[in-house]
Amino acid sequence: MADLYDTLADRIVRGAQQSYVADLTGRLMNMLADGVTNPDRYSAITRISRDAAMGCWAQHAPTVLGQVRVAFTEALMQEDTSIIKSLTHKRATNAPAGFGLTNIAKNIVQQSAEDLANIMRRQNVTLATTMADCFNEVVGDAITRFNLGESMENVMRRAVVTLAGHGLETIDYKSGVHTSIDACIRRHVVTEQNQCKNSLLMRRCDEWGQDLVMVSSHYACRPTHEWFQGQVFSRSGRSGTTSASNKAKVSFQPLSLTGYMTDPGGLCGCNCKHSLIPFVAGYSQLPDTEFKEQRREHNGQTIEEHYQAVQKQRYYERQIRQVKREIAYGEAQGVDVTVQRYKLGDIQKKQREHCKENNLKRQAQREKAYAVPDPKGSMQAVKITKQPMALTRKNSNLSNQNTQPKTTNYLNVGFVKRLNLSVSTEILAMPNGGASVTIPDRKCDIYKTKDGLRFIFPQNMSQSKQDMTPQRAIELFDKVPANIKKYANKDIFFVDYANPMDAYWRKIYKGFTRSYATGGDSIVFYESTNHNDDYVVRTYCHEIGHQVDRHMGDFSYGSKWIDAMAADKKVSNKESPTAYGENSNKEDFAESTEEWALNNADFVVRFPNRAALLNSIY
């Protein structure tokens, strides 16, 4: 039974949630060095740290919460189907009169999914603020230590390890206990899933007139729950006896004695994995509560002894995850993590010895570091659906200036040979702008340049919704300045549908109508016709700017860019080079990249401080 709970918890904890935590950590880590090495900017950096953290959550929230709702709803609706089958089979009857596939179960599940989403929203907001506060404390302590004569190497090592190790903590809004965000959310997922499942069961039992239920059992249950597992209880509060499938007499008591749905530490309370099962007299078989096979496997341990052994294993797993996280971010920041590596080896040795002594299986997934970069620079995650961060570019209605005639949708042979292109066909997942919806996979034509850049066109696109051709897309990309296009995303899509996240961006960005393109893991040009050549080239530059900003750990939220923005305002009396750039620091950086690349002479005069930074970047 525990596997079912862990499956859903893993799907949620290691999906978009992990991407958010990794992004948040990465942003603060990249601000860390600037804060420690530039103590005169300490006040400015600590002032923006919370804004940067909250901005990170605002970007990831739609994807994180969307995945939570979908995963939870899918899992619990399947549970409801299983409950109905169980009742129909065990009672040897069809559904009761008046019963139908009503919306009641769906409403229960959707409300529980929304409750879980709200819990995760609160915890992630708390994480953002807690991590920002931890960042401020770490930077302040580092500056003090450096001023007192400690070497910069030691100062940075201590700062990175502290932020990586303790920055993940959040405060559980129910218990007030400090715990890691992954463990906290896992506990809430298990709790909410179990409570929803049993609410569904109670509803179905009401419809069938089913009073008696029995409690599931598992060897590693907490000692305070041992007395009621495998026992039969009355929902209506009766006491008495009944019979099991083997005709043995079975006593039952009022369900209220277990603390069901009233006591956080009781049956189906916080992190409880017990579930209720309909008990039909003369038919149902009681679950095993002696666990003879498990006891033999685990050296005769009682339930309490086994529970304590498993809890100690969980403790070592948390320690391993934390130290691995310290090592990963230490290496990413270029600090010496030799001490942490020795520490990791020591904890792993203790874990091996403990598991061998208690005949426990080590669980690699539980020992995997949470939300860290891998050696290639990407983030460890169990992929649910690929969710690129959507950084939008508004459709500016420049299409009426287009003078480029439409060409065929296929590349001519001479063009392919001249550019040394490789052409292939694959079925690919379609980009969704970061929304929780899944766009159906499509067969795509892929045109790959010698530099490894892929121009991707789904087959059978509607020409009334997307009339860009591969040859034209590649020719226009060639007009992007060389020092910009070398940083381009490896995949560039042209699709015939609108960005599913447009409704969200209309709420966030002033004057926004719809996305012309987005940048993240790939550049995506959405539904549009009669493209303006100049605007396509500008869009390439803009979206590459987003890619560079993101690769640099959201440089646009760092003190250097913020200082440059403030200094340029005194020169130009403008918040940003364009009105669209005023929407956020990210858009300001992307718009600045575009203007610096294509209108350099004017840009350098009006925005000299931004220009100086871009000169050093590109």
Secondary structure as UniProt FT lines:
FT   HELIX           2..13
FT   TURN            14..15
FT   HELIX           16..37
FT   HELIX           39..41
FT   HELIX           42..90
FT   TURN            91..92
FT   TURN            97..98
FT   HELIX           104..147
FT   TURN            148..149
FT   HELIX           152..166
FT   TURN            167..168
FT   STRAND          169..171
FT   TURN            173..175
FT   STRAND          178..180
FT   HELIX           181..208
FT   STRAND          212..215
FT   TURN            219..220
FT   HELIX           223..225
FT   TURN            226..230
FT   STRAND          232..234
FT   TURN            235..236
FT   STRAND          240..243
FT   TURN            245..246
FT   STRAND          249..254
FT   HELIX           255..258
FT   TURN            259..262
FT   TURN            264..265
FT   TURN            267..268
FT   TURN            270..271
FT   STRAND          276..278
FT   TURN            281..283
FT   HELIX           292..297
FT   TURN            298..300
FT   HELIX           303..332
FT   TURN            333..334
FT   HELIX           338..358
FT   HELIX           364..367
FT   TURN            375..376
FT   STRAND          391..394
FT   HELIX           399..401
FT   HELIX           413..418
FT   TURN            419..420
FT   STRAND          422..428
FT   TURN            433..434
FT   STRAND          442..448
FT   TURN            450..451
FT   STRAND          454..458
FT   TURN            459..460
FT   TURN            463..465
FT   HELIX           470..477
FT   TURN            478..479
FT   HELIX           482..485
FT   TURN            486..487
FT   STRAND          491..494
FT   TURN            500..501
FT   HELIX           502..508
FT   TURN            510..511
FT   STRAND          515..519
FT   STRAND          523..525
FT   HELIX           533..551
FT   TURN            552..553
FT   HELIX           555..557
FT   HELIX           559..572
FT   HELIX           580..583
FT   HELIX           585..598
FT   HELIX           600..606
FT   HELIX           608..617
//
